[in-house]
Amino acid sequence: MSKIVAVDVWRIDLPPPVPRSDAIQSFVVQETPMVRITCDDGGEGVGYSYTIGTGGSSVTALLAEHLAPRLIGRDPACVEAIWRDLLFATHATSVGAITSLALAAIDTALWDWRCKRDGQPLWKAAGGAKQRTPVYTTEGGWLHLPTDTIVRETVAAKEAGFAGAKVKVGLQRVADDAARLAAVRKAVGDRFEIMVDANQCFTLSEALRRAAAYADLGIAWFEEPLPADDLDGHARLAAASAVPIAVGESLYSAGQFVDYIQRGACSIVQVDVARIGGITPWLKVAHLAECHNLALAPHFLMELHASLTAAVPAARWVEYIPQLDAVADSRLVIEGGHAVAPDVPGLGIAWRWEEIERRTIDRRRIQK
């Protein structure tokens, strides 16, 4: 039996390669907490999570001061037991974003270790449903971009082989959003999927108006139309809207997804592997979606989600937003409009350690 003898915790900052903005915020920097576990037999696993500009130091502190010390001496194969123990060790701060992001960094490291030990890629170890998942891009649809730029970027995405593209919405007038979307639809035709994302900016009354305006454009889904804690509003909107409602990136526990699904408040489940607390709870939500015949289209973190969506039957899409290119040599493989899960053992991320060291903001080591 292997035992964990050391845990390295550090944080790097990754500026986005292009400006990113939506209806409520700008993506300033990806603060990236990272965890490496080292075992007494020499085995290692590396995991990570992220923020979009705030809270990274808090995640790192929670990891280094409270969670990582509890890993010393543990058997890394007991992934479920470790995740549950760490959750209850932080019971006073759960459910919450900081705790979930910290748990995810550890949990992904444990899965990386397990997959390397077994010589399996993540997508097979986690289920092996299929190796390819349709991929869409968000990178050319940011809210600050003018209509002609969004049209040009979406046409380029179609020509590059993507199966769909997301456009941010939330301009002051519904007519302005509708005009942008109509211009994109005209340019790419009816066979290319267009998703829209409001990033929680609307009231229920306004979301009802917008959903009606989007319906005639063949929109694939209306994402985060309301604040994530407005469960009743989402249920009322989902019942009235001809456009499928997508939520999940701002939910932080499996129980919150249960509430949404039981109320019929969404039909697209967008569970985020970092914000839910790691691969272990992500798989629970993925199978919950499957049991309720709902589509799964996870948020961000394409480097992990390309493998996780390949692991489960309910997954419908991978979201393309590159963020690790500066610190990893691996790239998402796209073939025929599909993301192809990597076949190498582990998470499938080839880290550039010299660049990671150069970008390190904070580093701590916990050992036996």
C-alpha positions in Angstrom: 0.0 0.0 0.0 1.3 3.4 -1.0 1.3 6.3 1.5 1.5 10.0 0.9 4.6 11.4 2.4 4.7 14.9 1.0 2.3 17.5 -0.5 3.5 20.5 -2.5 1.0 23.4 -2.7 1.6 26.4 -4.9 -0.1 29.0 -7.0 0.6 30.4 -10.4 -1.1 33.3 -12.3 -2.2 32.9 -15.9 -3.5 36.0 -17.7 -6.1 35.2 -20.4 -4.6 35.1 -23.9 -7.4 37.4 -25.2 -9.6 40.0 -23.3 -12.7 38.3 -21.8 -15.8 40.0 -20.5 -19.4 39.2 -20.0 -22.5 40.9 -18.5 -21.2 41.1 -15.0 -17.4 40.8 -15.0 -14.0 40.6 -16.8 -11.7 37.7 -16.6 -8.6 39.4 -15.1 -6.3 36.5 -14.4 -6.6 32.8 -13.8 -5.2 32.2 -10.3 -4.2 28.6 -10.4 -3.7 26.7 -7.1 -1.8 23.5 -7.8 -1.2 20.4 -5.7 1.4 17.6 -6.1 1.2 14.5 -3.9 4.3 12.3 -3.4 4.1 8.8 -2.1 6.7 6.6 -0.3 7.1 4.4 -3.4 7.9 7.5 -5.6 4.5 7.8 -7.2 3.2 11.3 -7.8 0.0 13.0 -8.8 -0.6 16.6 -9.9 -3.9 18.4 -9.7 -5.2 22.0 -9.9 -8.2 24.3 -9.8 -8.7 28.0 -10.6 -10.2 31.4 -9.9 -10.9 34.2 -12.4 -9.0 36.9 -10.5 -9.9 36.8 -6.8 -9.6 34.3 -3.9 -6.5 32.4 -5.1 -4.5 33.1 -2.0 -7.4 32.0 0.2 -7.6 28.7 -1.7 -3.9 28.2 -1.3 -4.0 29.0 2.4 -6.8 26.5 3.0 -4.9 23.8 1.1 -1.6 24.4 2.8 -2.8 25.1 6.4 -5.8 22.8 6.7 -6.2 20.2 4.0 -2.7 19.1 2.8 -1.5 18.1 6.4 -4.4 15.7 6.6 -3.1 13.8 3.5 0.2 12.8 5.1 0.2 9.0 5.8 -3.0 8.4 3.8 -3.4 5.8 1.1 -4.0 7.8 -2.1 -6.1 4.9 -3.6 -8.9 5.7 -1.1 -10.1 8.7 -3.1 -13.7 8.7 -1.9 -12.7 8.4 1.8 -10.2 11.2 1.5 -12.7 13.5 -0.3 -15.3 12.8 2.3 -13.0 13.3 5.2 -11.7 16.6 3.9 -15.2 17.8 3.2 -16.2 17.2 6.8 -12.9 18.6 8.1 -14.0 21.9 6.5 -17.7 21.5 7.4 -17.9 25.1 8.7 -16.9 26.5 5.3 -18.9 24.1 3.1 -20.6 24.5 0.8 -18.6 27.3 -0.7 -16.4 28.2 -3.6 -13.1 28.5 -1.7 -13.6 25.0 -0.1 -14.7 23.4 -3.3 -11.8 24.8 -5.3 -9.4 23.6 -2.7 -10.9 20.1 -2.6 -10.7 20.0 -6.4 -7.0 20.6 -6.5 -6.4 17.6 -4.2 -9.0 15.4 -5.8 -7.6 15.8 -9.3 -4.1 15.1 -8.0 -5.4 11.8 -6.4 -7.0 10.8 -9.7 -3.8 11.7 -11.6 -1.9 9.4 -9.3 -4.5 6.6 -9.6 -4.6 6.7 -13.4 -0.7 6.7 -13.6 -0.5 3.8 -11.2 -3.0 1.8 -13.3 -1.5 3.0 -16.7 -4.9 4.4 -17.8 -6.0 7.7 -19.2 -8.6 9.5 -17.1 -11.4 9.0 -19.6 -11.1 5.2 -19.3 -10.5 5.1 -15.6 -13.6 7.3 -14.9 -16.0 5.3 -17.2 -14.8 5.0 -20.8 -18.1 5.9 -22.5 -16.6 7.2 -25.7 -13.4 9.0 -26.6 -14.9 11.9 -28.6 -17.3 14.7 -27.6 -18.6 17.6 -29.8 -16.7 20.8 -29.0 -17.9 24.5 -29.2 -15.9 27.7 -28.7 -16.5 30.6 -26.4 -13.3 32.5 -27.2 -14.8 34.7 -29.9 -18.1 35.6 -28.4 -17.2 38.0 -25.5 -19.6 40.8 -24.7 -17.3 43.7 -25.3 -16.7 42.6 -29.0 -18.6 44.5 -31.7 -21.1 42.6 -33.8 -18.9 42.4 -36.9 -16.0 40.9 -34.9 -18.3 38.3 -33.3 -19.6 37.4 -36.8 -16.1 37.1 -38.1 -14.9 35.0 -35.2 -17.9 32.7 -35.3 -17.5 32.1 -39.1 -13.8 31.4 -38.4 -14.7 28.9 -35.7 -17.0 27.1 -38.1 -14.3 27.0 -40.7 -11.9 25.7 -38.1 -14.1 22.7 -37.5 -16.0 23.6 -34.3 -19.5 22.4 -34.1 -20.9 25.4 -32.3 -20.0 28.8 -30.7 -21.2 30.7 -27.6 -22.1 34.4 -27.7 -22.4 36.4 -24.5 -25.6 38.4 -24.0 -26.7 41.1 -21.7 -26.6 44.3 -23.7 -28.9 47.0 -22.5 -31.7 46.3 -25.0 -33.1 43.0 -26.0 -33.2 44.2 -29.6 -29.4 44.7 -29.5 -28.8 41.2 -28.3 -31.2 39.8 -30.8 -29.6 41.7 -33.7 -26.1 40.4 -32.8 -27.4 36.9 -32.7 -29.4 37.3 -35.9 -26.2 38.5 -37.7 -24.3 35.5 -36.4 -27.0 33.1 -37.4 -27.2 34.5 -40.9 -23.5 34.2 -41.3 -23.1 30.6 -40.2 -26.4 29.0 -41.3 -28.9 26.8 -39.5 -26.7 23.7 -39.1 -24.1 25.4 -36.7 -25.1 25.6 -33.1 -25.2 28.9 -31.2 -25.3 29.1 -27.4 -26.0 32.2 -25.4 -24.7 33.1 -21.9 -26.1 35.8 -19.7 -23.8 35.2 -16.7 -26.7 35.7 -14.2 -27.4 39.2 -15.2 -31.2 39.2 -15.7 -34.3 39.5 -13.6 -37.0 36.8 -14.2 -39.2 39.2 -16.2 -36.3 40.2 -18.5 -35.1 36.7 -18.9 -38.6 35.7 -20.1 -38.5 38.5 -22.7 -35.0 37.5 -23.8 -35.8 33.8 -24.1 -38.7 34.6 -26.4 -36.5 36.8 -28.6 -33.9 34.1 -28.8 -36.3 31.2 -29.6 -36.7 32.0 -33.3 -32.9 32.0 -33.9 -32.5 28.3 -33.1 -30.4 28.9 -30.0 -29.1 25.7 -28.4 -29.4 26.9 -24.8 -29.8 30.0 -22.6 -27.1 29.9 -20.0 -27.2 31.3 -16.5 -30.1 33.7 -17.2 -30.7 34.4 -13.5 -28.6 34.5 -10.3 -27.6 31.0 -9.4 -29.4 31.0 -6.1 -32.8 31.9 -7.8 -34.0 28.3 -8.0 -37.7 29.2 -8.2 -37.0 31.8 -11.0 -35.1 29.2 -13.0 -37.9 26.7 -12.6 -40.5 29.3 -13.8 -38.3 30.3 -16.7 -37.6 26.7 -17.8 -41.3 26.0 -17.8 -42.0 28.9 -20.0 -39.0 29.0 -22.4 -38.8 27.3 -25.7 -35.0 27.6 -25.4 -33.3 25.0 -23.1 -32.0 26.5 -19.8 -28.4 25.7 -18.8 -27.0 26.2 -15.3 -24.2 24.7 -13.2 -21.0 26.7 -13.3 -22.0 28.6 -10.1 -23.2 25.6 -8.2 -20.8 24.1 -5.6 -22.2 20.8 -4.5 -24.1 17.8 -5.8 -27.0 18.7 -3.6 -27.5 22.0 -5.3 -27.8 20.1 -8.7 -30.3 17.7 -7.1 -32.5 20.7 -6.2 -32.3 22.1 -9.7 -33.0 18.8 -11.4 -35.9 17.9 -9.1 -37.5 21.3 -9.7 -37.1 21.0 -13.5 -35.1 24.2 -13.4 -32.7 23.3 -16.1 -32.2 20.9 -19.0 -28.5 21.4 -19.7 -26.2 20.6 -16.7 -23.0 22.5 -16.7 -21.1 21.1 -13.8 -17.5 22.5 -13.4 -14.9 20.0 -12.1 -13.1 22.7 -10.0 -16.2 24.4 -8.6 -17.9 21.2 -7.7 -14.9 20.0 -5.7 -13.1 17.6 -8.1 -13.5 14.6 -10.3 -15.1 12.5 -7.5 -18.3 14.7 -7.1 -18.3 15.7 -10.8 -18.9 12.0 -11.7 -21.8 11.9 -9.3 -23.5 14.9 -10.9 -22.8 13.5 -14.4 -24.6 10.3 -13.6 -27.4 12.1 -11.9 -27.9 14.0 -15.2 -27.9 10.7 -17.1 -30.5 9.2 -14.7 -32.8 12.2 -15.4 -32.2 12.1 -19.2 -30.5 15.5 -19.1 -27.6 16.7 -21.3 -24.2 17.5 -19.7 -22.1 20.4 -21.1 -19.5 21.3 -18.4 -18.1 24.8 -17.9 -14.5 25.8 -18.8 -11.4 23.6 -17.9 -11.4 21.9 -21.3 -8.1 20.1 -20.5 -9.9 18.1 -17.8 -13.4 18.1 -19.3 -12.3 16.6 -22.6 -11.5 13.4 -20.6 -14.4 13.6 -18.2 -17.1 14.1 -20.9 -15.6 11.1 -22.7 -16.0 9.1 -19.5 -19.8 9.4 -19.2 -22.8 8.8 -21.4 -24.7 12.1 -20.7 -22.0 14.5 -22.0 -23.0 16.5 -25.0 -20.4 19.2 -25.3 -16.9 20.3 -24.4 -16.3 24.1 -24.1 -13.2 25.4 -25.8 -11.5 28.2 -23.8 -7.7 27.7 -23.8 -5.9 28.7 -20.6 -3.1 26.3 -19.9 -1.1 26.8 -23.1 1.6 28.9 -21.4 2.4 26.1 -18.9 1.6 22.9 -20.7 3.0 21.3 -23.9 -0.2 19.3 -24.5 -3.0 20.7 -26.6 -6.7 19.8 -27.0 -7.0 17.6 -30.0 -10.0 18.5 -32.2 -11.1 16.2 -35.0 -14.3 16.5 -37.1 -15.9 18.9 -34.6 -15.1 16.7 -31.6 -12.7 17.0 -28.7 -10.6 13.8 -28.5 -9.7 12.7 -25.0 -5.9 12.1 -24.5 -4.8 8.4 -24.3 -1.8 9.0 -22.0 -2.0 7.7 -18.4 -3.1 10.4 -15.9 -5.0 13.6 -16.5 -3.3 14.0 -19.9 -1.7 17.3 -19.2 2.0 17.6 -20.1 3.2 20.3 -17.6 6.0 22.7 -18.4 7.7 22.7 -15.0 10.3 25.4 -15.7 7.6 27.8 -16.8 5.4 26.9 -13.8 8.4 27.6 -11.5 8.9 31.0 -13.2 5.3 31.9 -12.6 5.0 30.7 -9.1 3.5 33.3 -6.7 3.4 31.2 -3.5 4.7 27.8 -2.7 4.6 25.6 0.4 5.6 22.0 1.2 4.0 19.7 3.8 5.8 16.5 4.6 6.1 13.7 7.1 
